[in-house]
């Protein structure tokens, strides 16, 4: 038998192959991150003194965001953060994840036209461009000519100005409708990995739907639930598409942190303050992801 010899490439050759990826990561990830952190400690702006000669201002941009006297005023950071927490709670944690799991459970082990139609509609809502979906919802919720108010009118219910009376609920329902497909597909795949013998045993023992969920489904798809919570929460916290529907109004009642960052940085052109908000958002995202991962690791242990 002939022996084969394998030559090991020099380390320098390996570094050459890694160089493009390292350059890409440095240019588009590390450098913007460091740059945002640096300018968050300056008064950099597009107009005024900060445009011609930016100066170091220390933690002024950060302390200004957390001033107790103006913390929860409309248009301030505290108000935007509160709206964001409500938006994430209603849209992601109480909306997309439970609804996606419910749809996946309802159509698990079933085939037919209804299942394909539901999955197709949910997936299309998820993959369509955000601008197109946002304008469709603007037409859907319009007070005078919207589809929803037209249906309510046939039922004898007075027309509702959704954008004025319930702006935060409007973008919550919009985001649930748009983002549920991800959780649905994730849980459908997780349920498909459950061995058929588990279901057959449950059928033989006469287990109820709740007993199947409690003793079969929940223990086996728990990692998928944590994955969905992590990803959906982070995506919802940073989503900007609802701005196209309400613009953060009226009177900042639907303004989230992402909208607040846009307004400060790209409407008022205060890049230093905008960078400080972005750093806080990154810190919150990191804390959320770390918390979920620690909870998952503790449950596994």
N, C-alpha and C positions, 0 to 999 in steps of 0.2 A: 504494500500500500504506500502510496506517495503521501508524504506529509506536506501540509500546506503551512506556509509562514505568512503571518500578517504583519505588515510594517505599521508602526505607530507614527502618525504625523507629528511633526514638531509643534510645540506650543505656539510658536509664532504664526504658523499656518492657520491654526484654530482661531487665533486672535484676528487674523485677516478676515475670516468668514464672519466673525461676530461684529466686526467694525461697522458694517452698514446698519445693523439693528441698533447697536449702541449709539450711533450717530443720530438715528431717527428718534430714539427715546430721549436723548439729550436735547435735541433741537425742539421737539414738539411737546415734551412732557416736563422734563426737569427745568429747562431754561424758563419757560413761561411761569412755572410754579415759583421759582426763586425770584423772578422779576416781579410777580404780583406781591409776594411777601415784602420785597424791598420797597416798592412804591407805596405800600400801605402805611409806611412810616413817614411819608412825605406829603406835601400839599400839591402834588402834581395835578394839573388841570389843563383843559384846552384853552381856557380864557383866563384873564386876570394875571396877578403876580405869579401864580403857580405855573403858568404856561412858559413864561420867559426864563424864570429862575426858580425851579422847585427847591424847596428847603426841607430839611429834616424837622419833623414836628413830634417825634416820639410816638407816644400812645394816644395822642390827641384824637385821631380819627376813631380809635376804639372807644375811648371814654365818652366821646360825643354820642356814640350809638347807645350807650347804656346810662345816660343821664336820667335819674329817677323822676325829675320834674316833667320830662317830656317822653317818658318811656312808652306809654300806651296811647299817646295822642294819635289821632288819624294822620297817616303820612309818615310816621316815625317807625324806627326799626322794631320796637316792641310790638306795635300793632301788626306789622307784617309777619313777625315771627309767630304771634298768636294765630293769625289767619292760616299760616303755613301748617302749624300743628293740627289745627282743626281740619284743614284740607287733607293732610296725610292720614289722620285718624279716620275720617269719613270715607275718603276715596280708596285708600290702600288697605288699611287694617280691617275696617268694617265693611268694605265694599268689594274690591277686586278679588282679594284672596278668598273670602268665604263664598262669594258668588261663583268664582271659577271652580272651586272645589265642589260646590253644589251641582253645577252643570256637568262636571266630569263624572260625578257619582250617578246623576240621573240617567246618563246615556252610556254608562259603563256596561259592557257585555251586551249591548244592544246594537242592532244594525237596521238601516232603513233610511228612507228619504228624509224623515224629520231630523235624525241625528246629523246627516250630512248638511242639511240646510242650516241648522243652528251653528254647527262648527264653521261652516263657510262664511256665514254672516259675521260671526264674532271675529274670525281671522281677517276678513276684509276690513272691518272697522279698525283693526290693529295696524294693518300694513298700509292703509291709505295715508297720503301726505297729511300732516297735521293742519296745514292751512286750509285744505279742501274740507276736512272734517269740521274745523272750527266754523267756517262760513255756513256749512250745512246746519250746524247747531244754532247759529245766529238766526237763520230762517226758521228753524223748528220752534224756537222759543220767542219769536217776535210777538209783541203784544197784539198788534192789529191784524196781521196776516199769517202768523205762525201756525204750523200744523197742530201743535199741542193745544193752543187756545181755540182753534177751530173745532177740535174734537170735544173740548170741554164745553164749548158753546152749544153743541148738539145735545149734550147731557144736561143743559140748563145751568151750568156753573159759570159764574161771571169770569170775564177775561182777567188774567193776572199779568202784571208787568214783572216778569221774572227777573229781569236785570236790575230793576230798582228795588223790588221787595225782597228777593232772595238771591242776591248775586253770588254769595259763597256756595249756596246749595246748587246753583246752576252749574258752576264749574266742577263741583264734586260729582254730580250726576254725569256730566260730560266725560270726566276722566274715568269714572267707573265703566261707562259704556265703551270707551275707547280701549281701556287697558285690561279688561277682564280676560281677553283671549289668551294672554300670556300665562296667567295662572291656570286657565282651563286646559291648555295644551300641556303644561308642566304636570299637572295632576293626572291628566289622562295617561301620559306616559308612565307615571309612577304606579297608577292602578293597573296598567297593563303588565307590569313586572311582578305583580302578586301571583304566586303559583296557583293554577286552577284547582289544585287539590284542596286549597284552603276554602274556596267557595263551595266545593262539593261537600266537604265535611260540614260546613255551616248549614247547607241545605238538608243534609241527612239528620243533623241534630235539631233542625227546626229553629234555628237562630233568627231572631227578629232583625229588622233593618238597623236598629240602634245597637244591638249586640254585635252585629257584623262590623259596624263602624267603630265601635269601642275596642273590640278585641282583635280585629284583623286589619282594618283600613288604617286607623290612627297610628298604631305602633309601627307599621311598615312604611308609611309615607311621611312620618315625622321629619326626616331630613329634607324632603321636598317642601314641606310646609315652611321650615326655617329658611330654605333657599328662596322661596317665593316672598317671604316677609322681608328678607334682606334686600333683594333686588327691587321689588315693587316699592318699598318704602324709600329707597334711595332715588329711584327714578321719579317718584311723585314729589319728593322734596325739591328736586331740581327742575321739574318740568316747567316750560315757559309757554306752551301752547294756549293755556287758558287766558293769557293776556290778549289774544286775538278776539276773545269773546267779550270780556268785560273791561279790558284795559286797566284792571285794578280797581275800578270804581263800582258804584258811585261813592264818592267821599272815602276812597281807599278801603272800602268794606270788603273787597275781594282781592286786595293786593297781597301777594305772597312775597317771600324773601327774594325769589328770583326776579319778580317784577320790580321790587324795591331796588335791587342792585342795578337793574337796567335803567331805572329812572334816574338814580344818582349818577351813574357812570356815563350814560349815553344820552340823557336829556339835559342834565345840569352840567355834564362834562367835568365832574369832580372825580378824577381817576383815583386819587389817593383814598378818598372815602369809599369809592366803589371797590377798590382792591381790599380794603379792610373788611368790608362785608363779605367779599369772596373768600377771604381767609377764614372768617367765622363759619361760613357755609361748609368749607372743606373740613374744618374741625368737627362740626356737628355730624357731617357724613361719616367721618372716621370713627367718631364715638358710637354712632348708630351701628355701623358695621361690626365694630369690635364687640359691642354689647350683645348683638345677635350671635356672633360666633362663639363668644364665651358661654352663652346660654346653651348653644348646641353642643359644645364640648362637655359642659357639665352634665347634660342629659345623657350623653353617650357614656360618660364615666359611671 
